[in-house]
Amino acid sequence: MMLADMYVDQDTQTFEQRRDEVVAIVSSATDLAGVDRGLSDIVARLGIAADESEFDQAFGQLVVAIQDTALQPAGA
């Protein structure tokens, strides 16, 4: 999913506002200080993305990392 897809028909926000909103949602949905701490570098890259292309690339990596984490056996 790309940032533009997340905000279809909502072009009143700037890229930075949309980026910051997604980062806040991801940060609140993950435990970046605990079990999800391996995702913190990717989330940090989302927060400093300079444009949608950079954001989309980091977001794609975040999705893959979350999927990989979900597929790991418990306690791994």
Buried (B, 14 or more C-beta within 10 A) or exposed (E): EEBEEEBEEEEEEEBEEBBBEBBEEBBEEBEBEEEBEEBBEBBEBBBEBEEBEBBBBBBEBBEEBBEEBEEEEEEE
